Amino acid sequence: MARAVLVTGAGSGIGLATARLLTAKGYRVYGGVRREEDAARLAQEGVVPLLLDVTREEDLLRARERLVGEGLWGLVVNAGIAVAGPLELVPLSAFREALEVNVLGAFATVKAFLPLLRASRGRVVLMGSVSGLVALPLMGPYAASKFALEALADALRVELLPFGVRVVLIEPGSVATPIWERSLRRAEGYLEPPPPGTEGVYGRYLEVARRVAERSAKRGLPPERVAEAVLKALESPNPRARYLVAHPARARETLLLRLLPAPLRDRLVARFLG
Ligand SMILES: NC(=O)c1ccc[n+]([C@@H]2O[C@H](COP(=O)([O-])OP(=O)(O)OC[C@H]3O[C@@H](n4cnc5c(N)ncnc54)[C@H](OP(=O)(O)O)[C@@H]3O)[C@@H](O)[C@H]2O)c1
């Protein structure tokens, strides 16, 4: 019988590309989505849809009940959102939402399915980001959530070693998916008009944020590249703890920024942002 893998956030972008690739490779793929129309679309592609909002415990429990009989071998914790903007302007509620989905949602997902993964000695693949390695300005809430995911991965990887469950973190750079457009729309909700007292203060920053998002949406890696890394994480007999998936120049930049002393790093980043 084909191995079962659940991919959360499978309705678009990286999750959809991953669900498609795993289906093509012969896995029985369950795709977590939040809307009926996404569920119908996935079903047409041979993916078994599960209505699953990772911030809702009842959804997670229902999804687990569904899988108990068949078992689960792979869990791709992919659902995520990008919350961006100058930190002074980001409302607490938006920051909280980033942590709620990207960190607590990821934690709740792993927690819900761990009994099945322990039974199958399966794999957990977490969708991190280069934003979990280097926090760039205007990406504060998103980076904070992805740094937290790095910590979760490190703790979980060792905790699950005795059970034969491998934990792998994927760290993509910019990928051409709807996340960029969605983050711009979300940010417009709290940045336009700017909160009282900050009118005109961050105008230039907002322009830069828009430019970076538009460029990433156009020129980012295709999501299929990340899906291939997920496949490797699932299939490699000895998977690495982390797979960085980025344009080579972006990967080098990220690793360099991590090594540089803060004053030099800050100057480089500021120059890059103009
Ligand atoms: N694109 C990049 O440049 C990039 C780079 C590094 C890492 N990543 C990470 O890759 C993952 C996928 O992002 P993407 O780029 O493919 O963006 P995307 O197309 O926007 O996909 C995100 C998916 O997560 C789902 N989602 C959001 N909130 C959810 C919730 N509460 N419960 C369940 N599902 C939820 C969305 O579902 P709805 O359609 O229902 O909202 C959507 O299907 C994210 O974790 C992201 O942080 C992306």
The ligand as an ORCA input file, in Angstrom:
! r2SCAN-3c Opt
* xyz 0 1
  N       7.011     31.936     -1.147
  C       8.157     32.132     -0.520
  O       8.976     32.969     -0.961
  C       8.501     31.331      0.704
  C       9.841     31.353      1.140
  C      10.179     30.631      2.274
  C       9.221     29.914      2.951
  N       7.926     29.906      2.518
  C       6.943     29.158      3.302
  O       6.299     28.211      2.475
  C       5.007     27.910      3.027
  C       3.977     27.968      1.917
  O       3.884     29.277      1.438
  P       3.671     29.658     -0.099
  O       4.772     30.524     -0.486
  O       3.387     28.454     -0.890
  O       2.398     30.625      0.023
  P       0.852     30.415     -0.290
  O       0.662     30.056     -1.704
  O       0.184     31.616      0.250
  O       0.491     29.133      0.569
  C       0.254     29.171      1.936
  C      -0.781     28.131      2.244
  O      -0.977     28.105      3.655
  C      -2.371     28.074      3.877
  N      -2.744     28.617      5.181
  C      -2.623     29.877      5.646
  N      -3.133     29.971      6.872
  C      -3.588     28.744      7.204
  C      -4.222     28.174      8.324
  N      -4.512     28.915      9.416
  N      -4.551     26.854      8.312
  C      -4.276     26.108      7.236
  N      -3.712     26.564      6.118
  C      -3.354     27.867      6.114
  C      -2.979     28.886      2.753
  O      -4.340     28.530      2.628
  P      -5.463     29.582      2.155
  O      -5.357     29.611      0.659
  O      -6.723     28.987      2.666
  O      -5.122     30.906      2.780
  C      -2.119     28.452      1.588
  O      -2.603     27.282      0.998
  C       4.777     28.920      4.144
  O       5.060     28.307      5.388
  C       5.811     29.996      3.855
  O       6.205     30.692      5.004
  C       7.547     30.605      1.396
*
